[in-house]
Amino acid sequence: SPPAMDFISWPWKIATFVMMNLALFVSYGLFSLPGSFLPLYNLDRNINLDVTSVILGAVPFCYIFMCPLVAKLLDRFSSKMLLLLSTGLVSVITLLFSTLGYVKHNGLYIALSLILRICQGLFGGVIDVVAFATTARLFPNNIALTTAIVETSLNLAIATSPFIGAVLYEKVSFLLAFVVPAAAIFLVFIASIFTVKDVNCKRNDTQSCTRTVMTDFLILFPAWHCAFSQLLLNFYIPILAPYTEVEFGRGAVFAGICLLVNTIGIIVTSPFLGQLMDMFNPYIFLVISAFLLPITYLFLGPSPFLTSFVSPSPTQLLVVLALIGAEMPMACYPSLIIMYDIYKTRFGKMSPSAQNLITSLYCGSFPLGAFLGVVIAGIVSRYLTFAQSTMIMGWVAVLESLILFIYCFLVARLKRYRSEEYSPILAPNVDMEVTSHSG
C-alpha cells in the first residue's frame, strides 16, 4: 500500500532544502571541476582543445536530455530515492575518472573520458531536476528567492571547483583532483539518508500538458534566454586558461581565480535580486540584463575596436568577469517564475504535471547553454583569438537582446488581451499542498 502522507514541518523543510543545495553544489562542482586544468593537461598529452571541449561538454549535453526524463521519473519514483541513487553513482563515476591519468593511450583515454563524463551527466541531471522540483514544492510562494539561493549554490560550485581542481592538480596530482570531490559527494549521499524528506513530486492529474508547453513560444523563450545567458557564461571556460597563460604568463591557478571572481559577482547579487524578483515584475530584470550583458561582454577580450580605450590586463579581465557575474542573475533567475506566469495567464491554473515539465525545461536550459558554450568555444578557438571570439559572442548577444524586446512586447499584448482575467505574476506559483512520504 502507498505510504501515508503528512505535512512537512519547517525544520524538515529547511534540512531538505539545505541538502538539496549541497547536492547541487557538489554535482555542479564535479561538472566544472576540470575546466581550469583539463585543457592544459590534455594539451600536454597532445590532445586538441576542440576534443577537450567535447569532453567537458558531455556532462551538460546529457543534462539536456535527462531533465525532461526526470520530470517523468518523478511521477513514478520517490524523489529521495532518485537523489540517493544519483549522488551515490556520481561519487563512484568521479572516483573512476581519477584513474584516467594512468591510461597512456590517448585514444582509449579520450573514449573513457567521454563515457565517464556522459554517465556523470546522466545522473547529475537527476540531481538537478529533483533539487529544483523539490524546492518549488517546499516553497511555492517564494519561487524567485529560493531559485536564486539554489542558483547561488550552483554557481558557487561552478566557480570554486575549477580553482580547487587547479590547486590540487598543480600542487598534488591529477588523481587527487578527482578523489577529493568524489569523497565530498559521497558524504552528501550519507547525510541525505538521514536529513532529506521525501517530498511528493508526483502529479495528481491525468491530462498531458507536454504538447501545450512544448509548442508555446511565450513559455519556451525564457528557458532559451536562460540557456543563451549560460552559453555566454560558459563560453570562455575552456579557452580562459590557455589565453591567460599566453597573454599574461599565468596558468591554471589564475584561470581558476578568474572564474572564482566571476561567480563572486553572481553570489553577491543573487539573494538580493531573487527577493526583488518575488516583490516586483520579473520582466524588468530581463530587460535590464538585455542592455547590460552584451555591452559588458564586448569588453571581455576586449573587442579589437575597444582596445584604444581598454587594454588587455589581468585587472581588466577580473573586473569584466565580476561584472558579467553580477549581471547574470537578472538574465537567468526570472525565467522560471515567468514561465509559470505565462502558463497561468494562458490557462488559469497550473497542474502538477505542467509544473514538473516547466521546471525540467528551466533546469535543462542551464546545461544546454553550458554545452553550447564550451563546444562553440573549442571550435572557434582554432581560428580566432580570445578577443575576436568574445567580440563575436557579444554581438550575437546584442541580436538576442533585440529578440527579447520583441518577446516582452508580445507578452504585454497577451496580458492586455487577458486583462479581464486573473494575472498571476505575483501570486503563488503552485496550487497544491506540500506533502511528504513518511515511513
Solvent accessible surface area in square Angstrom, and as a share of the most:
residue,aa,sasa,rsa
1,S,154,0.99
2,P,117,0.74
3,P,67,0.42
4,A,74,0.58
5,M,87,0.39
6,D,71,0.37
7,F,141,0.59
8,I,14,0.07
9,S,57,0.36
10,W,150,0.53
11,P,99,0.62
12,W,104,0.36
13,K,28,0.12
14,I,83,0.42
15,A,30,0.24
16,T,0,0.00
17,F,22,0.09
18,V,70,0.40
19,M,13,0.06
20,M,1,0.01
21,N,15,0.08
22,L,77,0.38
23,A,0,0.00
24,L,0,0.00
25,F,62,0.26
26,V,17,0.10
27,S,4,0.02
28,Y,6,0.02
29,G,7,0.07
30,L,5,0.02
31,F,15,0.06
32,S,6,0.04
33,L,4,0.02
34,P,0,0.00
35,G,1,0.01
36,S,1,0.01
37,F,0,0.00
38,L,1,0.00
39,P,0,0.00
40,L,25,0.12
41,Y,32,0.12
42,N,0,0.00
43,L,73,0.36
44,D,113,0.58
45,R,36,0.13
46,N,136,0.70
47,I,6,0.03
48,N,80,0.41
49,L,32,0.16
50,D,29,0.15
51,V,49,0.28
52,T,0,0.00
53,S,1,0.01
54,V,72,0.42
55,I,1,0.00
56,L,7,0.04
57,G,0,0.00
58,A,7,0.05
59,V,1,0.00
60,P,2,0.01
61,F,84,0.35
62,C,8,0.05
63,Y,3,0.01
64,I,37,0.19
65,F,124,0.52
66,M,22,0.10
67,C,0,0.00
68,P,53,0.33
69,L,88,0.44
70,V,0,0.00
71,A,5,0.04
72,K,95,0.40
73,L,41,0.20
74,L,2,0.01
75,D,32,0.16
76,R,188,0.68
77,F,88,0.37
78,S,32,0.21
79,S,4,0.03
80,K,45,0.19
81,M,89,0.40
82,L,9,0.04
83,L,0,0.00
84,L,35,0.17
85,L,96,0.48
86,S,1,0.01
87,T,0,0.00
88,G,16,0.15
89,L,63,0.31
90,V,1,0.00
91,S,9,0.06
92,V,83,0.47
93,I,15,0.07
94,T,4,0.02
95,L,92,0.46
96,L,91,0.45
97,F,4,0.02
98,S,2,0.01
99,T,64,0.37
100,L,5,0.03
101,G,21,0.20
102,Y,149,0.57
103,V,27,0.16
104,K,166,0.70
105,H,126,0.56
106,N,51,0.26
107,G,40,0.38
108,L,93,0.46
109,Y,0,0.00
110,I,42,0.21
111,A,44,0.34
112,L,58,0.29
113,S,0,0.00
114,L,50,0.25
115,I,95,0.48
116,L,22,0.11
117,R,3,0.01
118,I,73,0.37
119,C,41,0.24
120,Q,11,0.05
121,G,0,0.00
122,L,64,0.32
123,F,54,0.23
124,G,2,0.01
125,G,0,0.00
126,V,9,0.05
127,I,0,0.00
128,D,1,0.00
129,V,0,0.00
130,V,0,0.00
131,A,0,0.00
132,F,6,0.03
133,A,3,0.03
134,T,0,0.00
135,T,5,0.03
136,A,4,0.03
137,R,7,0.02
138,L,1,0.01
139,F,19,0.08
140,P,25,0.16
141,N,93,0.48
142,N,62,0.32
143,I,2,0.01
144,A,1,0.00
145,L,49,0.24
146,T,10,0.06
147,T,5,0.03
148,A,0,0.00
149,I,61,0.31
150,V,1,0.00
151,E,0,0.00
152,T,18,0.11
153,S,20,0.13
154,L,1,0.01
155,N,3,0.02
156,L,61,0.30
157,A,0,0.00
158,I,13,0.07
159,A,1,0.00
160,T,26,0.15
161,S,11,0.07
162,P,0,0.00
163,F,59,0.25
164,I,85,0.43
165,G,0,0.00
166,A,0,0.00
167,V,49,0.28
168,L,30,0.15
169,Y,44,0.17
170,E,88,0.39
171,K,150,0.63
172,V,83,0.48
173,S,41,0.26
174,F,19,0.08
175,L,59,0.29
176,L,64,0.32
177,A,0,0.00
178,F,6,0.03
179,V,42,0.24
180,V,68,0.39
181,P,17,0.11
182,A,4,0.03
183,A,53,0.41
184,A,38,0.29
185,I,0,0.00
186,F,98,0.41
187,L,121,0.60
188,V,11,0.06
189,F,47,0.20
190,I,67,0.34
191,A,38,0.29
192,S,0,0.00
193,I,66,0.34
194,F,148,0.62
195,T,45,0.26
196,V,5,0.03
197,K,51,0.22
198,D,16,0.08
199,V,1,0.01
200,N,37,0.19
201,C,5,0.03
202,K,65,0.28
203,R,84,0.31
204,N,128,0.66
205,D,33,0.17
206,T,135,0.79
207,Q,144,0.64
208,S,79,0.51
209,C,12,0.07
210,T,53,0.31
211,R,198,0.72
212,T,52,0.30
213,V,0,0.00
214,M,86,0.38
215,T,101,0.59
216,D,15,0.08
217,F,101,0.42
218,L,13,0.07
219,I,0,0.00
220,L,51,0.25
221,F,8,0.03
222,P,0,0.00
223,A,11,0.08
224,W,97,0.34
225,H,7,0.03
226,C,0,0.00
227,A,1,0.00
228,F,11,0.05
229,S,1,0.01
230,Q,4,0.02
231,L,8,0.04
232,L,1,0.01
233,L,6,0.03
234,N,2,0.01
235,F,1,0.00
236,Y,0,0.00
237,I,13,0.07
238,P,1,0.01
239,I,11,0.05
240,L,1,0.01
241,A,1,0.01
242,P,22,0.14
243,Y,29,0.11
244,T,0,0.00
245,E,84,0.38
246,V,132,0.76
247,E,85,0.38
248,F,40,0.17
249,G,63,0.61
250,R,112,0.41
251,G,21,0.21
252,A,0,0.00
253,V,40,0.23
254,F,18,0.08
255,A,1,0.01
256,G,0,0.00
257,I,63,0.32
258,C,0,0.00
259,L,8,0.04
260,L,44,0.22
261,V,35,0.20
262,N,5,0.03
263,T,6,0.03
264,I,82,0.41
265,G,9,0.09
266,I,2,0.01
267,I,43,0.22
268,V,107,0.62
269,T,33,0.19
270,S,0,0.00
271,P,56,0.35
272,F,129,0.54
273,L,17,0.08
274,G,0,0.00
275,Q,97,0.43
276,L,40,0.20
277,M,0,0.00
278,D,33,0.17
279,M,102,0.46
280,F,105,0.44
281,N,64,0.33
282,P,0,0.00
283,Y,20,0.07
284,I,94,0.48
285,F,17,0.07
286,L,0,0.00
287,V,44,0.25
288,I,68,0.35
289,S,1,0.01
290,A,6,0.04
291,F,119,0.49
292,L,77,0.38
293,L,9,0.04
294,P,5,0.03
295,I,101,0.51
296,T,14,0.08
297,Y,0,0.00
298,L,16,0.08
299,F,63,0.26
300,L,0,0.00
301,G,1,0.01
302,P,1,0.00
303,S,0,0.00
304,P,64,0.40
305,F,104,0.43
306,L,21,0.10
307,T,62,0.36
308,S,98,0.63
309,F,160,0.67
310,V,41,0.24
311,S,74,0.48
312,P,54,0.34
313,S,37,0.24
314,P,34,0.21
315,T,95,0.55
316,Q,17,0.08
317,L,0,0.00
318,L,46,0.23
319,V,80,0.46
320,V,11,0.06
321,L,0,0.00
322,A,31,0.24
323,L,88,0.44
324,I,0,0.00
325,G,0,0.00
326,A,29,0.22
327,E,16,0.07
328,M,4,0.02
329,P,0,0.00
330,M,21,0.10
331,A,0,0.00
332,C,0,0.00
333,Y,4,0.02
334,P,0,0.00
335,S,0,0.00
336,L,4,0.02
337,I,6,0.03
338,I,0,0.00
339,M,0,0.00
340,Y,0,0.00
341,D,3,0.02
342,I,0,0.00
343,Y,16,0.06
344,K,8,0.03
345,T,4,0.02
346,R,66,0.24
347,F,98,0.41
348,G,45,0.44
349,K,132,0.56
350,M,3,0.01
351,S,28,0.18
352,P,14,0.09
353,S,9,0.06
354,A,0,0.00
355,Q,3,0.01
356,N,6,0.03
357,L,16,0.08
358,I,0,0.00
359,T,1,0.01
360,S,0,0.00
361,L,25,0.13
362,Y,0,0.00
363,C,0,0.00
364,G,8,0.08
365,S,4,0.03
366,F,5,0.02
367,P,2,0.01
368,L,54,0.27
369,G,0,0.00
370,A,3,0.03
371,F,41,0.17
372,L,50,0.25
373,G,0,0.00
374,V,5,0.03
375,V,30,0.17
376,I,55,0.28
377,A,0,0.00
378,G,1,0.01
379,I,92,0.46
380,V,35,0.20
381,S,34,0.22
382,R,142,0.52
383,Y,165,0.63
384,L,57,0.29
385,T,82,0.48
386,F,15,0.06
387,A,25,0.20
388,Q,68,0.30
389,S,2,0.02
390,T,0,0.00
391,M,44,0.19
392,I,77,0.39
393,M,15,0.07
394,G,0,0.00
395,W,129,0.45
396,V,62,0.35
397,A,3,0.02
398,V,48,0.27
399,L,107,0.53
400,E,10,0.04
401,S,7,0.05
402,L,96,0.48
403,I,73,0.37
404,L,0,0.00
405,F,62,0.26
406,I,103,0.52
407,Y,1,0.00
408,C,26,0.16
409,F,116,0.48
410,L,61,0.30
411,V,6,0.03
412,A,40,0.31
413,R,133,0.49
414,L,18,0.09
415,K,47,0.20
416,R,151,0.55
417,Y,158,0.60
418,R,53,0.19
419,S,84,0.54
420,E,133,0.60
421,E,90,0.40
422,Y,132,0.50
423,S,58,0.37
424,P,3,0.02
425,I,30,0.15
426,L,104,0.52
427,A,22,0.17
428,P,68,0.43
429,N,7,0.04
430,V,8,0.05
431,D,70,0.36
432,M,43,0.19
433,E,117,0.52
434,V,17,0.10
435,T,20,0.11
436,S,0,0.00
437,H,33,0.15
438,S,34,0.22
439,G,130,1.25
